[in-house]
Amino acid sequence: MSLMLKANPNPNPNENAKKTQIVDLGNGSSVVYVPKFLAYDVAWEFFNYLDNHIPWTRPTLRVFGRSCLQPRDTCYVASAGLPDLIYSGYQPHAHSWDDFPLLKDILDAVHKMLPGSTFNSLLLNRYKGGNDYVGWHSDDEKLYGATPEIASVSFGCERDFFLKKKSCKSPQERSDEKPPSKRFKKSSQDQHNFTLKHGSLLVMKGNTQRDWLHSVPKRAKAETTRINLTFRRVLLD
């Protein structure tokens, strides 16, 4: 643990700002992508710790009236006193930040990169290979507020991250039962694709959760593990 702290995992905001990609999605929605948020070697130190020390679980979800195994491992960390997180009929146990001090180091690095942000919960996902994925969904639960800011840090194998505009003709879809298609038009103003690199940071802001869906599709050639940390601010009742 001390080795990681000496490695100074906190990013240099001025240096990263030069490499930051900002995408205006329109109507008050935007995405910020920092491909080199954490130093390469330090990010691998984090990856090895997360892969081996987090109490991963693969829960059974209830999706469209059917039970299915979530196609990725997960763990939930949150500050004391927050409302419970429930999705697709599953309520994960909320671990304390004190259970995993290293996660607080990563949280501090995110806060340093995003002045004014205050995240108090973390959903960790581990994709153990190319068949693990997350289906189309948006994080628009009431406990995150009307315009939540959501920050995701990626470790390990690169994976595609897709965004598509919600259709007003059909209800919102959240499905871990059907993997999203890899076919995607990168040039469409209603669709966007990011390659989430090892040690990168992606932030969704404004009305993104209201107006857009996102997913991580299967990847046939992805034979190694990817770990994603998604930080959110849960509002008090």
N, C-alpha and C positions, 0 to 999 in steps of 0.2 A: 504494500500500500504506500509506504513512504517513498518507494522508487517512483511511483506514478506522480506523487505530489512534487517531487524534486524535478520531474520532467516538465513542470509548468504547463499543464493542459489548457490553461485559459488562453483563448485566442487574442490576437492583437487586432482590435476593431479597425484601426486605421489601415493596417495591411490587408485585412480581409475585405474592407470596403471597396478596394480597387478591383477585386475579382468577383464582387457580388453581382448577381443577375436579378433584376427586378422585372416582373411581368405584370403589366396592368391588364386585368381580365375584364375591366369595364364595370360600370354600375357599382362602384365602391368595393370591388373585389381585387385582390392582388396576391402575388406569390413572390417571396424573396428566396433566392437560392444561393448558398455560399458553398462552393465545391470543396474548399480546403479550410473548413471551419476548425478542425483539429489537425495537429501535426501527424503525419503518416504513422510513425513508430509509436507515438503516444496513443493514437487511436487503436492500434493493435493491442497495446497493454490493456486498454479498456475492454476491447472485444474478448480477450482471453478471460478476464475477470468475470464479465457478464455471462459468458458461455458456461462457465464452470461453477459459479457461486450463486446465481439467481435460482430460486425454487420454481422452475418452469412447470407449467401444467398445460394440458391440451383438453379444454372442456368440451362438453356436449352442448350444442346450441339448439334453440327451437326457431326454425326459419320456415315461414310460409306453412305452418302447421305440421312440419316434419322435424324430427330430431336428426342432427348430423354432427359429426365431429369437426370442431374448428380446424381448418387446414393450416395451422401454425400454433406454436407454443406461446404462452402469454404469462404475464405477471403484472400486478397492479400495486402501485405505491402512492400514498396520499397523506396529506397532513391530517392531524387529528381533528375531529369535529365536522368533517365535510359530509354532505349527503352521499349515500351509497351509489356506486356506479352499477347500472343494470343495462345490459344490451342482449337482445335476442334470447331473453329468458334466462340469462346467466348473470349472477352477481359474484364477481371475484372478491376474494379476501383482500382487504386493504392492508398492505404491509406499511410499516413506518419508515420514514427516511433514515432514522437511526439504525435500522436493521442493515442498511447498505450505505455506509458513509461515502463510498466512491460515487454513488449516484448524486449526492449533494455537491460533489466537486463538478460533475458535468452540468448540474443545474446552475451552479454559480457561473460557469463558463457561458451558458446560454444567456443568463441575465446580463452578463457583461457585454455580450454581443448585441443584445436587444434592450437598451436603456429604457426604463419605464415599464417593462413587462414584469409581471409577477405570476409565476406558475406555481401551483400547489399540488398538482397530481401528475402522475406519470404512468402511462400504459406501455409496457415493454412487449415487443413481439419478436419471436425468433422463427425465421424461415430456414428449415434445416436442409432444403434442397429446392430444385426448380419446381416441384409439384406443390410446394406450399405457396399460398397466395392470400390476398384479401380482396373480396368482391367489391362491386360498386357501392359506395355509401357516402354519407356526409355526417360530420360530427356536429349535428345541430340539436342535440339534446338540450332541454331547458336549463339543466344545471350548469351549462357553459355560457349562458346569456345569449343575447341577440346577435352579437358580432364577435364571436370568440377568436382569439389569436392562438394558433396551434403551431408548435415548433417541433420538428422531427429531426433527430440526429441518427445517422446511419453508420453501421460498422460491418465490415466483412465484404461479402460478395456484392457486386453492383447489381441493382435491379431497376427495372423501369417503373416509374410512377406516372400514372395517367390521370388527367383531369378532363371531364366533359361537362358541358353545361346541362343543367336539368331541363327536362322536357316538361312544358306546361300541360301537355296532353296526357301524360301518364303519371301515376303516383310515384313518389320516391321509392327507389328500390334499395334495400340493403340485403345482400345475399352472399353468404359464405358457402352457399351450396353450388352456385354456378360461377366458375372462374371467368373473369372478363376476357374478351378476345384480345389477342396480341395485335390484330389489325387495327391500325390507327393512323389518321391523317394528321401529321405533325403541323401542317400548314393551315389547318382550319382554325378560324377565330373562336370556334366553340369547342376545340379540343387542344390539349397541350400535353407534351410528354417530356419528363425530366429523367435523366439517368442518375440515380442516387449513388454517389461514389462513397467509398470508405472514408469516414471522417467528415462527411458533409452535413450541412444544416439546411433544411427547407422549412419556410414559415408561410402559413396560409393566414391571410389577414382580411379584415373588413367583412364583406358579405359573402365570402367564398363558401362558407358552409351552407348558407341559405340558397345560393344560386348554382352551386357546382357539386358534382360527385367526384370522388377519387378512388383509385384502386391500385393494387400491385398485382399484375397478372402472373400466371405461370411462366416459367422460362426454361425451355428444354435443356439448354446447355449449362444451367446454373447447378453445379454439383456440390458447391460449398455453402456454408451457412451465412445468413445475413441476420443481423440484429438491428432492430429499430426502436428508438426511444421517442415516444410522443408525449410532449409536455403540454398540459392544459391548465387553465385556471377554472376551478369549480367554485361557483358562487354559493355563499351561505344561504340557508333558508330564511 
